[in-house]
Amino acid sequence: MPNRHPLDAVVIGAGVVGAACAYYAARSGLSVAVVDRGPVAGGTTGAGEGNLLVSDKEAGPELDLALLSTRLWRELTDVLPPETEYEPKGGLVVAPDEATLKALRIFAEGQRAAGVEAQEIGPDHLPDLEPHLAPGLAGGLHYPQDAQVQPAQAAAQFLRAARRHGARTHLGTEVTALLTGPDGTVRGVRTPAGDLTAAHVVNAAGTWGGRIASLAGVHLPVLPRRGFVLVTEPLPRVVRHKVYAADYIADVASGSAALQSSAVVEGTPAGPVLIGATRERVGFDRSLSTEALRRLASQAAALFPVLADVHVMRTYHGFRPYLPDHLPAIGPDPRAPGLLHACGHEGAGIGLAPATGLLIAEALTGTAPTLDPAPFRPERFGDTPGNGAGR
């Protein structure tokens, strides 16, 4: 596999973020190769729900990134085929009581100032959006910009589009080392199949992003955060939007290592209803948590009583790449010239992939960034393990 002519970039990771980086870089005219030790979407992407959310993000850098991605996902409907299952279904965040609804109103005010569309829905009109929703709720917020894709297909189609622009893929190929020049600059990757030399290496390795960073001698405190999803039997379209209770927003923003659960319920074009998601930091423990599954099922039935007697056909789980401040690392790492990072998106990587890919391509080509990349700078955690990791 050794390449005689250096590439412009090697992307490590064939999940949706790495695939988006490869697509936008190749579309910019760069020569690109994607390397992954497994198949396409073999990690976090393949265990995701496909959420493209703005509703769960407070005003700030991540929301700005999500709004950029929202626009890009819409543009990508002309590039990626129907198999991607892009569905701008909208989101509905519901409140059980007036105090929670008031907090949601304040949260939405900040979002609106950043460009989010959010419409308050009174309790009498919730059934207009979701006829099977439980009665007795105080109200909710409707977010028409929330959307959905099939995550594994999104990654695969990004890579297919990248290959149309000349990108190459090396699947089942593990990166064992980073190549460096005499001055220490990163200049490619080493694999059992041979070396790939490149002007830049993009670390899009998801939950393994910290390991790849360590190969360059830099610290990036990416930790795995486990999450479970339930999949029901195929049903008529009983859930029209992405629907979740307001406490999900607090779970997303929390840094707790303990089990947290707040059901996000949504139908799919194929019929099954997806019920996610739990969050807990237990390392890479893949054992089944019956408590996590019980909580999800109970919370979903509380939102949609019609689901109480529906059969769960399967469950799956994956590991979100968690960074302590809940922002991804995107862009060049000044501690290791030649290395760029695109990881640490936690549960939002599928939604944030296009904007991440665009920012990486702009950094690779020296183009002025569409969005200020400073909040995502990889070196913000410092050089010592544990710096900021407990926040």
N, C-alpha and C positions, 0 to 999 in steps of 0.2 A: 504493500500500500504506500510506500514512500512516494512523496510528490517531488518531481524534479524541479518544478518551478514553484516558489513560495506562493501560498494563497494570501489573499487579503485578510481572511479571518477563518478561524476554526471555532465553531460553536459546540460547546460540550453540553449535550442534553437535547433529546428529541421529544420533550413534552411540548405543550402548547407555547410556552414562553420561548424556548429555544427555537421552535419552528417559526414563530413570528419574527424573531431576530434574524433567522436565516432568510426569510422571505423579504423583509424590508432591506436587508443588506444586499441581497442578490438583485433585487429590483433597482437598487441604486447603482448597479453596474459593478459591484465588487465580486471577486471570486471567493466562494464560500464552500466550506465542508462542514457537515454536521456529524458528530460522533456521539454514540450512546452505547453503553454496555448492554442495553436491552433492546426491546422493540420500540416502535413509535408509541408514545403515551403509556409506557410501561410503568411509570411511577405515579406521582400525585395526580397528573392529568387524567389518567385512566380511572381513578377512584373519585373523580369530582362529579358534581351535579350539573356543571355547565352554567353556573350563575354569572350573569353580567349585571351587576348591581351598582346603582348609585344610592339607593334608598338607605343603606346601612352605614353610610360614610358621612362623618361630620365634615363641615367646611374645613378645608385645609389641603395639604399637598396630595394626599391619596384621592380625595374627591376630585381634585383637578385632573389627576391622572385618569380617573374613571370616566370623567366627562369627555376627555380627549379620546379615550378608547371607545366610548359610546358612539361618537361621531365616526371613528374609523371602522367599527363593526358594521355600521350602516353602509359605508362605502364598500366594504368587503363583500357585500351581497352581490356586487357585479363581478367579483373575482373568484370567490369560492362557490362551489356548486351546491345544489339543494341538499346534498347529503350532510352538510354541516348543520342543518336543522336550525338555522337562525330564526328565532321566533320572538318578536318584540311584544311580548304578552303583557308587560307592565307588572308592577308589584303592588301589594296591598299590605300595609302594616297596621295591625289592629290593636286597640287598647281595651283592657278589661274594665277600666274605671276612669272617672273624670280626671283624677290626678295624673294618671299615665298619659291620657290624651293631651293634657296641658303640657306635659314634658315633650310630647311628640310635636306639638305646635311650635315650641321654642326651637327644637332641633331642626324642624323644617324651615324656619325663618332663616337660619344661617345657611342652609342648603340652597334656598331660593336665591339668596344674594350671590351665590357662586354659580348659578345657572341651572339649578335643578328645577324640574317641574314637579310640584307637589300640590295635590288638591285634597282638602279635608272632606271626608265623607261622614255624614251623620249616621247615627244608628239605624234610622228608618230607610236609608238608601244603601246600606251595606249589602242587602240581598239583591239589589240590582246588579252589583258586580259579582257577587258570589252567592247564588241562591241556597247553597248547602251549608253556609257558614253558621256556626252556633249562634243562637239568639242571646240577647242580654249584654252584648258588647257596647261600650260607650261610644265607639266610633273608630275612625281610622284615617290614614293618609294613603292616597292613591299616587303611585309613581309611574307614569306612563313610559319613562325612559328605561326601566328595568327590562331585561331581555334574557334569552336562554339560547344556548347552543348545545350540540352533542359534543362533549369535550374531546373524545378520542378522534372523532371525525374532523374536528376543527384542527387538531394538530396534524393529522394526516394530510388534510387538504392544504394547509399552510406549506408543508414540506413539498407537496406535489407542485404547488405554485412556485416555490423557490427553485425546484428542479427545472421548471420551464425557463427560468432565468439563469440556468447554468450551475446551480448548486449541486453538490454531491453529498450522498449520505453514506455513513459507515455504521450500520447497526450491528449489535452484538459485539462491539469493539470497546473494550474498557480503556480509559485513560489511566496510565500508571505513573506518569510523570509529566511535568511541563518542561519544555525545552527552553533554555536560556542562552543568550549571547554572552560574549566576553564581559560586557558591562552589566550583566544581570537582567537585561530586558527579556521579557517572555517572548519566545519566538516559535511557538508551536507546541505540539503534544506528542508524547511517546505512547505507543500502544503495542500489544503483543504482535500485531500485524505489521508494525513499522511506524516510522515517524511521519508526522504531517507538519511541515514547517509553514509558518504564517507570520504576517506582520502583527497580527493581534489574535488573542484567544478570548472568547466570550464564555464566561462561567454561567451557564443556565442549567445547572445540575440540581435545582430544586432543593430537597432536604439534604442532599449531599454537597450543597454549595460551599459549606464550611470546610469540608475535606479538600475540595478542589482549591480553595483559597490557600489552605495550609501547604499545598504542593508548591506554591509560590512564596511561602514563608510569611504570609499575611493572615491576620485574624479577622474572621467574619463569623459571628456567633449564631449561625443558623441552627435551630433546634427543630426536631420533628414534633408536631402536635397532632395526635391521632383523632380521627373523626369517623363515625359510622353513618351509614345511609341505609334506609329500608326501601325496598322496591315491592309494590303491591302487584297483585294480578291485574291484567288489562281491564280497564273500566271505561265506560262512557266519560265524556269530559265533565266530571263532577267538580274539578278545580280549574278555574279559568286563568288565574293569575299566579304569581309567586306570592304566597300568603304566609305571613309569620307574625307572631306576637312581638310587642315592642321590646321585651326583655332580650330578644336575640341581638339587638344592637349593643347592649351592655356586654353580652358574652363575647362578641367579636372584639370589642375594645379591651377586654380583660387580659391581664397577664398571668392569671392564676394557672397553676399546674393541675388543679383538681378537676374532676369531671364536671363539665357544664353542658347543659342541654336545653335547647330552645328550638322547637320544630319549625322548619321551613317546608311548606307543603306545596306541591305543584304537580299538575298533570303534564304529560308528555304527548307528542304527536302519535307515538306508538300505542298509547293507552295506559301503561302503568303510571301510578302516582309515585313520585319520589318524596321521601320524607327524610330530611336531614335537619340539623347536623349536630353532633356532639363535638366537644373539644376537651382534650386532656393531654398533658405532657407526661408520657410514660416511656420515653425513648422510642425504640423501634419494636416494642412489644406488639406482636400481631395476634395475641390471644383474643378470643371473643369476649366481649363484656355484656353479659345479659342485663346488667343494670342500665347500661347505656341504651340498649335496644328497648327495654321496658319503658324507660322515660320517653323516648321518641314516640313510641306507639301511643302512650297515654296522652302526650301533649297534642299529637296529631288528631286523635279522636276528640279531644276537648275543643279543638278548633272546628273540626268537621265531624260531627257525630255519625254521619253516613259512613265513615271509614271504620267504625268500631268493629264491624263484623266482616270486614274485607280481609282476604288472605294475603299475608306477606309471602311473596314467592322466594325472595332471597335478600340477603344483606351483603354489604361490602364495606370495606374501610380502607383508608389511606392515611398518609402522613403529610400534613401541611408544613411547608418550610417557614417556620416562625422566626422572626427577628424581634428583639426586645421592645423596640419602639413602634412595632406594627407597620413599619414602612419598608418597602423592598429596597435592596441595594441595586442601583442602576447606574452604569457608567464606568469610566476609566478609574482604575485604582492607582493613585500616584505613588503608592508604596511598592508597586510592582509594575513598572511601565510595560505596556503591551498587553496587560490583562484588564479586561472589563468584566463587570458583574451584571447579571440580570437574574436575580434570585431573591428569595425571602418574601414572596408575595402572600404567604400564608394561604388563606382560603380564597383569595381574590385573584389568583394568577390567571385564570381563564378569562375573566373579565378585563384584566389589565394588560393582557399579552400584546395587543396591537400597539398601544401607546409605548410599552416597554420596547418592543421591536423597533419602532420608529425612532425613539431616543437613542438606542444603540446604533442604528444605522447612521443617524446624524453625527454621533460621536466618531464613528469610524471614518466618515467622509469629511469631517471638519465643517459640517454644515451648522448654521445657527440653530439651536434647539427650539422646537416648537413650544416646549414647556420648560420652565426653569428646573434644571436637574439637581440643583444644590441640596434640596431636602433628602435626596436619595443617595448622596455621595457615600461610597462604600467605606471610606476611612473614618466615618464618624464614630465608630465604636472603639477606636484606638487600637493599640498593638498588643495588648495583653489579654489573654483569655480571662473571661469573667468580668471585663470592663463593661458595665451597663447590663450584664446578663440577668441581673436580678430585678430589674425594674418592671 
